[in-house]
Amino acid sequence: MPKTILRQSHNKKIYQLKITLHDSKPPIWRRVLVHSNIQLDRLHQVIQIAFGGRIAICTHSGKERFST
């Protein structure tokens, strides 16, 4: 869930997201800025870039796969 609306330009809000990898010790997290109208596939790309492209994704079958 977005924590902060940082600024608004041309009716587009910009959200600051803190994304933490589940069960990471020590916690591994990134903070990113995204427009409020970002599409899910683009948000996925932003997250992959923020974490260096090595994020495990749970598929519908419950099995993990690595997205690159």
C-alpha positions in Angstrom: 0.0 0.0 0.0 1.4 3.4 -0.9 2.7 5.2 2.1 3.2 8.8 0.9 1.9 10.9 -1.9 5.0 13.0 -2.7 3.8 15.3 -5.4 1.1 15.8 -7.9 1.6 16.9 -11.5 -1.0 17.2 -14.3 -3.5 15.3 -12.2 -1.1 12.3 -11.7 -0.1 11.5 -8.2 3.3 10.0 -7.4 3.5 7.4 -4.8 6.5 6.3 -2.7 6.4 2.5 -2.2 8.6 0.5 0.2 8.9 -3.1 -1.1 10.3 -5.7 1.2 11.2 -9.3 0.3 9.3 -11.8 2.4 11.3 -13.8 4.9 14.6 -12.0 4.2 17.1 -11.8 7.0 18.4 -9.1 7.3 15.4 -7.4 5.6 16.0 -6.6 2.0 13.9 -3.7 0.8 13.8 -0.9 -1.8 11.9 2.4 -2.0 10.6 3.4 -5.4 8.5 6.3 -6.8 5.7 5.5 -9.2 2.9 7.3 -10.9 -0.6 6.5 -9.5 -1.7 5.3 -13.0 1.1 2.8 -13.4 0.1 -0.5 -15.1 0.7 -3.7 -13.3 3.1 -5.1 -15.9 5.2 -1.9 -15.7 5.2 -2.0 -11.9 6.5 -5.5 -12.2 9.4 -4.2 -14.3 10.1 -1.4 -11.9 10.3 -3.9 -9.0 12.6 -6.3 -11.0 14.9 -3.4 -11.9 15.0 -2.2 -8.2 16.0 -5.6 -7.0 18.4 -6.4 -9.9 16.1 -8.8 -11.7 16.4 -11.8 -9.4 13.0 -12.0 -7.7 11.2 -15.3 -7.2 7.5 -15.1 -8.3 4.9 -17.5 -7.0 2.9 -18.9 -9.8 -0.8 -20.0 -9.6 0.4 -23.5 -9.1 2.2 -22.4 -5.9 5.6 -23.2 -7.4 8.3 -20.6 -7.4 10.0 -19.4 -10.6 12.6 -16.8 -11.1 11.7 -13.8 -13.2 14.6 -12.2 -15.1 
